[in-house]
Amino acid sequence: MVAVSRPVCFLDLEVYKNYVLCAIRHQNGETELFEKTDLAAEDPRLWDAEKIREILLSHRVVTFNGLGYDMPLLMYALTGASVADLKKASDRIIINNCKPWNFEREFRVKVAPDELDHVDLMEVAPMRGSLKLYGGRMHSRSIEDLPREPGSTIVPADLVDLRRYCINDTSLTEDLYTTLKVQLDLREAMSARYKVNLMSKSDPQIAEAVMKVEIERRTGRKVEKPGEQMGTQFQYQIPSWMGFLGLDILDSVRGAVFEVTDTGGVLMPPALKDRKIEIGKGVYRMGIGGLHSSEERRQVHADSEYTLLDFDVASYYPAILLNQGLFPKHIGPSFLEVYRELVFQRLVAKKAGLKTEAESLKICVNGLFGKLGSKWSVVYAPNLMIQITVTGQLALLMLIESLEDTGIQVVSANTDGVTVRCRRGRVDVVEQRAREWEKTTGFTLERKEYRSLWSADVNNYIALQTNGEIKTKGWPGGGLPLQKNPTAPICAKAVINQLTLVSSIEETIRGCQDIRQFLSLRQVKGGAKWREQKLGKVIRWIYSKDVDEAILYCVNNYLVPKTYGARPLMDLPEEFPEDLDHQWYINTSRAMLADLGVE
């Protein structure tokens, strides 16, 4: 990794059988285009290899999927490869899934030369979406799709559209770079701290890389991936402290056999997967991902007689790993030593107010869990993944049973926490049972108090805390930036405003002039069209009072779900649309309110 500070540019490459285009956008908005082609264009953009090299060496070059596509082909192009050669190389990547390390051997180029400062945003962004999908989630100005299919022969008339498209991709890349600034700043700090380039890595990849570096430094030996585990079986090891008052779940767990699949995942044994666990009035189900209660269309409120308390387990999965002394057998106890040190360092940094350092270490501590279940990882250990997730679920069931045993109602449970409703005069009983559970398990509970909890189901709810803060999960239109497609977010906002007495649904919707709040976004396999206009594989729309038709799939003319009455909005307008169907959004908000059990 290059340590010096450089100006930033954004790069995108398009390759066709008779045409190659490289677009480089600078932060001042200026864009430089370089074309490799025999086409006779009115305004040709020359392929200036020396100028491209100069830009690469003097800038931080930011791409999306640059490590997998743009940079291998650009490095190959700079060796003097012809357009035909580049098209063949592009097909090797797209059609044959040629990885960067194989590309280097096959085409004898270095994909990421040490002298370059290159950042690929593809892994840094969450949830593995396409650039167009992230553009829609960020509400970028335009999310147009590729104007010509990759196998097309380009003609001069195509150049205007291709140039505009490529330039727009660099604009989307810049939007994403800006949106991910906090994550990239953390990666910058961590790269300097651990002397390894982490700029283009996801959180789990960073955790894996840091663990590998630290273990190798500590032991002096190379950390290798474990052998193939497909088809292997193992059983869950019940911790000595685990026990239940009357629930017989441990007998099922003790006899359950977990099997590793050919993809590296783990199958949930039928005896656990299909079992309904009834405690008090609640019904709970276990799964590979976590424990879930089964409530639907329910609202629960605190009042003068009852209170609502929510308990989350602090750093649940890291705590389980440390408390049980878990480590991958192929690595040994040094794994646990390094992990414990990272957790301790994070706590120290957090207490000292060192925010950047604390957040960096949080990535290492929390991100590692995902790699335990990845067969490509050097820390791959599916038995540890199951040991952690099943322990978490059983421990929560212990807490639920203990509370229900005293007559305290658990109204919801999900992965790492429970919510209870109890008489205000019995809060001390809840606290006592919580402390006993903490002492038995070694975990720590963090407490919040709710005024109200409205649930469509366990994964879709709105909670109003006593301090006025709103907590939501899975609600349409909600979610963290970049992680979820917007689905008319104004509707969720209108429901929350009505529930919390801020304003009525009608007032919220008719009073909003931000078009982004009315947008919906989705991916469409094979692409979509509207009135015979092709829209692409990522579509964005509003609901219009002037439209009585739907967006259709290109491949079969079937209706794209939830698009009847929709008008595409691939480019955001300067003015608020006059045709917006406010009544559609009002009706949808009312239906969402009914899903919460509110009449």
C-alpha positions in Angstrom: 0.0 0.0 0.0 1.3 3.5 -0.9 1.5 5.6 2.2 1.6 9.1 0.6 -1.6 11.2 0.2 -2.7 11.5 -3.4 -5.7 13.2 -5.1 -8.6 10.9 -5.8 -10.0 9.8 -9.2 -12.7 7.3 -10.1 -12.2 4.9 -13.0 -14.5 2.7 -15.1 -13.7 0.5 -18.1 -15.9 -0.9 -20.8 -14.8 -3.6 -23.3 -16.4 -4.6 -26.6 -15.1 -6.7 -29.5 -14.2 -3.6 -31.5 -14.2 -0.9 -28.8 -12.6 -0.2 -25.4 -13.4 2.9 -23.3 -11.7 4.0 -20.1 -13.3 6.9 -18.2 -11.5 8.7 -15.4 -13.4 11.2 -13.3 -11.6 13.7 -11.0 -13.1 15.1 -7.8 -13.5 18.5 -9.5 -16.0 16.8 -11.9 -13.6 16.8 -14.9 -13.7 13.5 -16.8 -11.1 12.2 -19.2 -12.0 9.6 -21.8 -9.6 7.2 -23.5 -10.7 5.0 -26.4 -9.1 2.0 -28.2 -11.0 1.5 -31.5 -10.8 1.7 -35.3 -14.2 3.5 -35.4 -14.3 6.7 -37.3 -15.8 9.0 -34.7 -16.5 12.7 -35.1 -14.7 13.5 -31.8 -12.3 10.6 -31.2 -10.8 10.3 -27.7 -7.3 9.0 -28.2 -5.9 6.1 -26.2 -3.0 7.8 -24.4 -1.2 5.0 -22.5 1.4 7.4 -21.0 -1.3 9.8 -19.7 -3.2 6.8 -18.2 0.0 5.6 -16.5 0.7 9.1 -15.2 -2.8 9.3 -13.7 -2.5 5.9 -12.1 0.8 6.7 -10.5 -0.2 10.1 -9.2 -3.7 9.4 -7.8 -5.7 7.2 -5.5 -7.7 5.3 -8.1 -11.1 4.2 -6.9 -13.2 1.6 -8.7 -16.1 -0.7 -8.2 -15.0 -4.3 -8.9 -11.7 -2.9 -10.1 -9.7 -5.8 -8.6 -11.9 -8.3 -10.4 -12.4 -6.6 -13.8 -11.2 -3.0 -14.5 -7.6 -3.1 -13.2 -6.6 -6.5 -14.7 -7.9 -5.4 -18.2 -6.4 -1.9 -17.9 -3.0 -3.3 -16.8 -3.2 -5.7 -19.8 -4.2 -2.8 -22.1 -1.2 -0.8 -21.0 1.1 -3.6 -22.3 -0.1 -2.9 -25.8 -2.8 -5.5 -26.0 -5.2 -5.1 -28.9 -8.9 -4.5 -28.7 -9.5 -8.2 -29.8 -7.0 -9.4 -27.1 -8.8 -7.3 -24.5 -12.2 -8.7 -25.5 -10.9 -12.2 -25.1 -9.5 -11.4 -21.7 -12.8 -9.7 -20.7 -14.7 -12.9 -21.7 -12.3 -14.9 -19.6 -13.3 -12.9 -16.6 -17.1 -12.6 -17.3 -17.8 -15.9 -18.9 -15.2 -18.2 -17.3 -14.9 -16.4 -14.0 -11.2 -16.0 -14.2 -9.9 -14.7 -10.8 -7.3 -12.0 -10.5 -4.5 -14.4 -9.4 -5.2 -16.6 -12.4 -5.4 -13.6 -14.7 -1.9 -12.6 -13.6 -0.5 -15.9 -14.5 -2.4 -16.3 -17.8 -1.8 -12.8 -19.2 1.5 -12.0 -17.4 0.5 -8.7 -15.8 0.3 -7.6 -12.2 -3.2 -6.6 -11.3 -2.3 -4.5 -8.3 1.3 -3.1 -8.6 2.8 -2.0 -5.4 3.3 1.5 -6.7 -0.4 2.1 -7.2 -2.9 3.3 -4.6 -6.0 1.5 -5.7 -9.2 1.1 -3.7 -12.0 -1.3 -4.8 -15.3 -0.4 -3.1 -17.0 -3.7 -4.0 -16.2 -5.5 -0.8 -16.3 -2.4 1.4 -19.9 -1.8 0.6 -22.3 -4.0 2.5 -24.6 -6.8 1.2 -22.8 -7.4 -2.1 -25.0 -5.4 -4.4 -24.2 -4.1 -7.9 -23.1 -0.5 -8.5 -26.5 0.4 -9.9 -28.2 -1.1 -6.9 -26.0 1.0 -4.6 -26.7 4.0 -6.8 -30.5 3.5 -6.2 -30.0 3.0 -2.4 -28.0 6.2 -2.3 -30.6 8.1 -4.4 -27.9 8.9 -7.0 -29.1 11.2 -9.8 -29.1 8.5 -12.6 -28.9 4.7 -12.5 -29.0 3.9 -16.2 -28.0 0.4 -17.4 -25.5 -0.6 -20.0 -26.8 0.7 -23.3 -25.3 -2.1 -25.5 -25.0 -5.8 -24.6 -21.4 -6.9 -23.9 -21.4 -9.1 -27.1 -22.4 -6.2 -29.4 -20.4 -4.7 -32.2 -20.2 -1.0 -31.6 -21.0 1.5 -34.4 -20.2 5.3 -34.3 -23.8 6.1 -33.4 -23.3 4.1 -30.1 -20.5 6.2 -28.8 -22.5 9.0 -27.2 -24.6 6.6 -25.1 -21.5 4.5 -24.1 -19.6 7.6 -23.1 -22.5 8.9 -21.1 -23.0 5.5 -19.4 -19.3 5.1 -18.5 -19.1 8.6 -17.1 -22.3 8.0 -15.0 -20.6 4.9 -13.6 -17.7 6.9 -12.4 -20.2 9.4 -10.8 -21.9 6.5 -9.0 -18.5 5.3 -7.9 -17.8 8.7 -6.5 -21.1 8.8 -4.7 -20.3 5.4 -3.1 -16.8 6.5 -2.1 -18.3 9.6 -0.4 -21.0 7.5 1.4 -18.3 5.0 2.6 -16.0 7.7 3.9 -16.2 6.5 7.6 -15.5 2.9 6.6 -12.6 3.9 4.4 -11.1 6.1 7.1 -11.2 3.2 9.5 -9.5 1.0 6.9 -6.8 3.6 6.4 -6.1 3.7 10.1 -6.1 -0.1 10.4 -3.8 -0.5 7.3 -1.2 1.7 9.0 -1.7 -0.1 12.3 -1.2 -3.6 11.1 1.1 -2.9 8.1 -1.2 -4.6 5.6 -3.4 -3.1 2.9 -7.0 -3.4 4.1 -8.5 -0.6 1.9 -10.5 -2.9 -0.4 -11.7 -5.5 2.2 -15.0 -6.2 3.8 -15.3 -6.2 7.6 -15.0 -10.1 7.8 -12.1 -10.0 5.4 -10.4 -7.4 7.6 -11.0 -9.5 10.7 -9.5 -12.5 9.0 -6.5 -10.6 7.7 -5.7 -9.0 11.0 -6.0 -12.3 12.9 -3.7 -14.0 10.3 -1.1 -11.2 10.6 -1.2 -11.2 14.4 -1.1 -15.0 14.8 1.8 -15.3 12.4 3.6 -12.6 14.2 3.0 -14.2 17.5 3.8 -17.8 16.5 6.3 -17.3 13.6 4.4 -19.9 11.5 2.2 -19.4 8.5 -1.6 -19.8 9.0 -3.1 -22.1 6.3 -6.7 -22.9 5.4 -8.0 -26.1 6.9 -8.6 -29.2 4.8 -11.9 -30.1 3.0 -14.7 -30.6 5.5 -17.6 -31.4 3.2 -19.8 -34.2 4.5 -18.2 -34.2 8.0 -20.4 -34.4 11.0 -20.2 -33.2 14.5 -22.3 -32.7 17.6 -22.8 -29.6 19.8 -20.9 -29.6 23.1 -23.2 -28.6 25.9 -21.5 -26.1 28.3 -21.3 -27.3 31.9 -23.3 -24.3 33.2 -26.2 -24.9 30.9 -29.4 -26.2 32.4 -33.2 -25.7 32.4 -35.9 -25.8 35.1 -38.2 -28.0 33.1 -37.6 -27.5 29.4 -36.4 -30.7 27.7 -34.6 -29.1 24.8 -31.1 -30.4 25.9 -32.1 -34.0 25.2 -32.8 -33.0 21.5 -29.6 -31.0 21.3 -27.5 -33.7 22.8 -28.5 -36.2 20.2 -28.5 -33.8 17.2 -25.9 -34.3 14.4 -24.8 -31.3 12.3 -23.5 -32.0 8.8 -21.2 -29.8 6.7 -22.6 -29.2 3.1 -20.6 -29.0 -0.1 -20.8 -25.2 0.0 -19.2 -25.2 3.5 -22.4 -24.4 5.4 -24.1 -26.5 8.0 -27.5 -28.2 7.9 -29.8 -27.7 10.9 -30.8 -31.1 12.3 -34.5 -31.8 11.7 -35.1 -32.4 15.4 -34.1 -28.8 16.1 -35.1 -27.1 12.8 -38.8 -28.1 12.9 -39.3 -28.0 16.7 -41.6 -25.4 18.3 -40.4 -24.5 21.8 -43.3 -23.4 24.0 -42.5 -21.4 27.1 -45.4 -19.5 28.8 -47.5 -18.0 26.0 -44.5 -17.7 23.7 -43.5 -20.0 20.9 -39.8 -20.1 19.8 -37.9 -21.6 17.0 -34.1 -22.3 16.7 -32.2 -21.8 13.5 -28.6 -21.6 12.1 -28.9 -17.8 12.4 -30.5 -17.4 15.8 -33.5 -17.8 18.0 -36.8 -16.3 17.0 -40.2 -15.8 18.8 -43.4 -16.1 16.8 -45.5 -13.0 17.5 -47.6 -11.4 14.7 -49.8 -8.3 14.5 -49.3 -7.3 18.1 -48.9 -4.1 20.0 -47.7 -3.9 23.6 -47.6 -0.7 25.7 -46.2 0.4 29.0 -48.6 2.2 31.3 -49.0 3.2 35.0 -49.2 -0.5 36.0 -46.9 -2.2 33.5 -43.4 -1.5 32.1 -41.6 -2.8 29.0 -38.0 -3.8 29.4 -35.7 -4.8 26.6 -32.5 -6.8 27.4 -29.7 -7.2 24.8 -26.6 -9.4 25.4 -23.4 -7.2 25.0 -21.1 -8.5 22.3 -22.9 -11.8 22.4 -20.9 -13.9 19.9 -17.5 -12.6 21.0 -18.4 -13.3 24.6 -19.5 -16.9 23.8 -16.2 -17.5 22.0 -14.1 -16.2 24.8 -16.1 -17.7 27.7 -16.0 -21.2 26.1 -12.3 -20.9 25.1 -13.1 -21.7 21.4 -10.5 -21.8 18.7 -10.1 -23.5 15.3 -8.1 -26.7 15.8 -5.9 -26.2 12.8 -4.7 -22.8 14.3 -4.5 -23.6 18.0 -4.8 -21.6 21.2 -2.9 -18.6 19.6 -6.2 -17.8 17.9 -7.9 -17.3 21.2 -4.9 -15.3 22.6 -5.0 -12.8 19.7 -8.8 -12.5 19.8 -8.8 -11.9 23.6 -6.2 -9.2 23.1 -8.2 -7.5 20.4 -11.3 -7.5 22.6 -9.3 -6.1 25.5 -7.7 -3.4 23.3 -11.1 -2.3 22.0 -12.5 -1.9 25.5 -9.4 0.1 26.5 -9.7 2.4 23.4 -13.5 2.8 23.9 -13.0 3.8 27.6 -10.2 6.3 26.6 -12.5 7.9 24.0 -10.3 6.8 21.1 -13.2 6.4 18.7 -11.3 5.5 15.5 -9.2 2.9 17.2 -12.2 1.5 19.0 -14.3 1.2 15.8 -11.3 -0.4 14.0 -11.0 -3.0 16.7 -14.8 -3.6 16.7 -14.5 -4.6 13.0 -11.9 -7.2 14.0 -13.9 -8.5 16.9 -17.4 -8.7 15.3 -16.4 -9.3 11.7 -14.5 -12.6 12.4 -17.7 -14.6 13.1 -18.7 -14.6 9.5 -15.4 -16.1 8.4 -15.9 -19.1 10.7 -18.5 -20.3 8.3 -16.6 -19.6 5.0 -14.8 -22.6 3.6 -12.4 -20.2 1.8 -11.2 -18.6 5.0 -8.0 -19.5 6.9 -10.1 -19.4 10.1 -12.9 -21.7 8.7 -14.4 -23.8 11.5 -18.1 -24.7 11.0 -18.2 -26.5 14.3 -17.2 -23.3 16.1 -19.9 -21.4 14.2 -22.5 -23.8 15.4 -21.1 -23.9 19.0 -21.5 -20.2 19.1 -24.9 -19.8 17.6 -26.5 -22.7 19.4 -25.0 -21.6 22.7 -26.5 -18.2 22.1 -30.0 -19.6 21.4 -30.0 -22.0 24.3 -28.7 -19.4 26.8 -31.6 -17.1 25.7 -34.1 -19.9 26.2 -32.7 -20.3 29.7 -33.3 -16.6 30.4 -36.8 -16.8 28.9 -37.7 -19.9 31.0 -36.3 -18.3 34.2 -38.4 -15.1 33.7 -41.6 -17.0 32.7 -41.1 -19.2 35.8 -41.8 -16.2 37.9 -44.8 -15.1 35.9 -42.9 -12.4 33.9 -44.2 -12.4 30.3 -41.5 -12.4 27.5 -43.2 -10.7 24.6 -40.4 -11.0 22.0 -37.0 -12.7 21.5 -34.6 -12.4 18.7 -30.9 -13.6 18.3 -29.3 -11.7 21.1 -32.1 -10.3 23.3 -35.5 -10.4 24.9 -38.3 -8.0 25.6 -40.5 -8.4 28.7 -43.7 -6.9 30.0 -44.1 -6.9 33.8 -45.8 -5.0 36.6 -43.8 -2.1 37.8 -43.8 -3.5 41.3 -42.0 -6.6 40.0 -39.1 -5.0 38.1 -36.8 -6.1 40.9 -37.7 -9.7 40.2 -36.8 -9.2 36.6 -33.5 -7.6 37.6 -32.7 -10.4 40.0 -33.3 -13.1 37.4 -31.2 -11.2 34.9 -28.3 -11.0 37.4 -28.6 -14.7 38.2 -28.5 -15.5 34.4 -25.4 -13.2 34.0 -23.7 -15.0 36.9 -24.5 -18.4 35.5 -23.6 -17.8 31.9 -20.8 -15.2 32.2 -22.6 -12.8 29.7 -23.6 -9.2 30.3 -27.1 -7.8 29.6 -27.7 -4.2 28.5 -31.1 -2.7 29.3 -33.5 -0.3 27.5 -37.0 0.7 28.5 -39.8 1.0 25.9 -43.0 3.0 26.0 -44.6 0.9 23.1 -43.7 -2.0 20.8 -45.6 -2.6 17.6 -44.8 -5.8 15.8 -45.9 -7.1 12.4 -43.7 -10.1 13.2 -40.5 -10.8 15.1 -38.4 -9.4 12.2 -40.6 -6.3 11.5 -41.3 -4.0 14.4 -41.3 -0.4 15.7 -40.2 0.3 19.3 -40.6 3.6 21.0 -38.1 4.0 23.9 -38.9 6.1 27.0 -36.1 8.6 26.0 -38.1 9.2 22.7 -35.7 7.3 20.4 -37.2 5.0 17.8 -35.9 1.5 17.1 -37.0 -0.3 14.0 -36.2 -3.6 12.4 -36.9 -4.9 8.9 -39.6 -2.2 8.4 -40.4 -1.4 4.7 -38.3 1.5 3.5 -36.0 1.3 6.6 -32.6 -0.2 7.2 -29.2 1.2 7.3 -27.8 3.1 4.2 -26.7 0.8 1.4 -28.1 -2.3 3.1 -31.7 -2.3 1.9 -33.6 -1.2 -1.1 -35.9 1.8 -0.4 -39.6 0.8 -0.5 -41.5 4.1 -0.4 -39.8 5.0 2.9 -42.3 7.9 3.4 -44.9 5.3 4.4 -42.8 3.9 7.3 -42.2 7.5 8.4 -45.9 8.3 8.2 -46.8 5.2 10.3 -44.1 6.1 12.9 -45.3 9.7 13.0 -48.9 8.7 13.6 -48.0 6.1 16.2 -45.8 8.6 18.1 -48.4 11.4 17.7 -46.0 13.6 15.7 -48.4 14.0 12.8 -51.1 12.1 10.9 -50.4 9.8 8.0 -52.0 12.3 5.6 -50.1 15.2 7.0 -46.7 13.4 6.7 -47.2 12.3 3.1 -48.9 15.4 1.7 -46.4 17.6 3.5 -43.3 16.0 2.2 -41.5 17.5 -0.9 -38.5 15.2 -0.9 -39.0 12.9 -3.9 -36.4 10.4 -2.4 -38.9 9.5 0.3 -41.4 8.2 -2.3 -39.0 6.0 -4.3 -39.1 2.3 -4.6 -36.2 0.2 -5.9 -35.6 -3.4 -6.9 -33.5 -5.7 -9.1 -35.2 -7.4 -12.0 -33.7 -10.6 -13.4 -33.3 -10.3 -17.2 -34.2 -6.6 -17.1 -37.4 -4.6 -17.1 -39.3 -2.4 -19.5 -42.1 0.2 -19.4 -44.1 1.1 -22.4 -41.5 -0.8 -24.5 -38.7 1.3 -23.1 -35.9 -0.8 -21.6 -35.0 0.1 -18.1 -32.3 -2.3 -17.1 -31.8 -4.8 -14.3 -32.2 -2.2 -11.5 -35.3 -0.1 -11.6 -36.6 2.8 -9.6 -40.1 4.3 -9.6 -42.8 6.3 -8.0 -46.5 5.7 -8.0 -48.4 8.0 -10.4 -52.0 9.0 -10.5 -51.7 9.2 -14.3 -50.6 5.5 -14.7 -52.8 2.5 -14.9 -50.3 -0.1 -16.0 -47.2 -1.9 -14.7 -43.5 -2.3 -15.3 -42.9 -5.6 -17.1 -40.1 -8.2 -17.3 -38.3 -8.1 -20.6 -38.0 -11.8 -20.9 -41.7 -12.8 -20.6 -43.8 -9.6 -20.3 -45.0 -10.6 -16.8 -45.7 -7.9 -14.3 -42.9 -6.9 -12.0 -44.3 -7.3 -8.5 -45.7 -4.2 -6.8 -45.3 -2.0 -9.9 -48.9 -1.5 -11.0 -49.5 2.2 -11.2 -45.7 2.9 -11.2 -43.8 5.3 -13.3 -40.1 4.7 -13.7 -37.8 7.4 -12.3 -34.4 6.3 -13.4 -33.3 9.9 -13.4 -34.2 12.1 -10.5 -36.1 15.2 -11.5 -35.3 18.8 -10.6 -38.9 19.5 -9.6 -41.3 17.5 -7.4 -43.5 15.4 -9.8 -47.0 16.8 -10.2 -48.4 13.3 -11.0 -47.3 11.7 -7.7 -50.2 9.6 -6.3 -50.4 10.7 -2.7 -53.4 8.6 -2.1 -51.5 5.4 -3.0 -48.9 6.2 -0.3 -51.6 7.1 2.2 -53.5 3.8 1.6 -50.2 1.8 1.9 -49.4 3.5 5.2 -52.8 2.6 6.5 -52.3 -1.1 5.5 -48.9 -1.1 7.2 -50.6 0.3 10.4 -53.1 -2.6 10.2 -50.2 -5.1 9.9 -49.1 -3.9 13.3 -52.5 -4.6 14.7 -53.5 -1.0 14.9 -57.0 -0.2 13.7 
